Structures are given as C-alpha cells and as structure tokens.
Amino acid sequence: MRELREERVDQTLQNLLKALTLNLELQARYRVFEFEASQDGHPEGARLFRDLRDAKDEQIKVLMDGLRVRLGDAVNPAGDPFD
C-alpha cells in the first residue's frame, strides 16, 4: 500500500488507501484493547471492543472492494472488460 500511496495517484485513490490503513490500524488496536479489558476484569469492555472490531471487519471489506474497483478503473479507464 505504501508504494501505491507514494505514486502519483488521484485524491480518491489516496483517500481509499488512507481510510483502509487507518481502519486496519484501529482494528489491530481494538484486539489489544479487548485483551486488556479482559485482563483488567471488564468483560463488558472486552465485548465492546470485540463488537467494534467486528464492525471494523465489515468496513475493511467495503473499503477493499472500493479499492479493487478504483484500481480496476485506473488500469482500464475506459471500462472495457476486454482490454
């Protein structure tokens, strides 16, 4: 992803990459937060972070789909499926 960000790309692609990166980082943090809440004896907090992580999974899937579409458009700007 870093290589794509460093290339000259349009703002939409940059935003998709940034949003994906931020969501992946936050998802990883939620896993740590869940563990820490569990270790601290706060099962309700652990569940909260697990639920947030699960919601983040769906957002990441949507962003990945958007990125695939955007990259497909960049490779084939005319939208011709036979190129």
Secondary structure as GFF3:
##gff-version 3
##sequence-region A 1 83
A	DSSP	alpha_helix	2	6	.	.	.	ID=ss1
A	DSSP	alpha_helix	11	39	.	.	.	ID=ss2
A	DSSP	alpha_helix	43	75	.	.	.	ID=ss3
###
